[in-house]
Amino acid sequence: DGHRGPKQEDRHVKIPDLTKAAKALKMPIDHLDQPCAFFAVYDGHRGHTCAEFTAKGFHGKVLRRLAAEKAPDAWTDEAVCAMLSEVCEELDREFLAKYRTLVDGCTLSVALIMGTRMFTVWVGDSRCIVGRRAADDSTEAVAMTEDHRAGLEPEAERVLKAGGVVIDYGGGFAQVAHDGYEERVREIRRAQISGLGSAGGQEPVALDVSRALGDRDFKAVTGKALLVPTPGTRALRLEPAHRFVALVCGGGPPGVF
């Protein structure tokens, strides 16, 4: 499907005491509301390199920014969300500049906790879910993210405007591809039926997500920005009714959670 590979391509980072880690790295964040924690999943596709690169770099970039601005009122909800967005786009630029021959990509979901605030940033179809106590004391799942998929009209419009195509399979599932994708697939199928095997050439790629880091052959750097690294962000005030937070790698059907 252009998204899942046979090998483990995902990475995760779990830092329950971000303040302690920041002190060890000589980037203190004691001036922020406490406690501070960082949790992330990086869902790789077409290789593990982008997920690994992002997993190694994301929290360090966040810490450098948080440590540099010590004014207690500087980190408003808007400022934190803007900072997390900036980190996503910076990592994408750096990955594309460093790995000029790789097509690896990754989606991500990150939860940053500062005191009683939780900030979620996501790219693609990796998800963040919060468990909240309901009136009958059961636990209800609340989605903090909305997948960046071509099956959503605003995403499809952006892809088409960039010169790509959206392959719609129905049921809310669609893929992003370059112009001529379906014609090329038909040519390859005809060659296979004719007994030519792989002589028809390599099958073109279609991706399940409309936003991701990496994916060089779908980015502006190679001609057309069919995919962008622009994340979604959300701020949440944590309350006693919140029981857990779960970060989930992508690949699930649309509408789940």
Buried (B, 14 or more C-beta within 10 A) or exposed (E): EBBBBEEEBBBBBEBEEBBEBBBEBEBBBEBBEBBBBBBBBBBBBBBBBBBBBBBEBBBBBBBEBBBEEEEEEEBEBEEBBEBBBBBBBBBBEBBBEEBEEBBBBBBBBBBBBBEEBBBBBBBBBBBBBBBBBEEEEEBEEBBBBEBBBBBBEEBBEBBBEBEBBBBEEEEEBBBBBBEEBEEBBEBBEEBEEEEEEEEBEEBBBBBBBBBBBBBBBBBEBBEBBBBBBEBBBBBBEBEEEBEEBBBBBBBEEBEEB
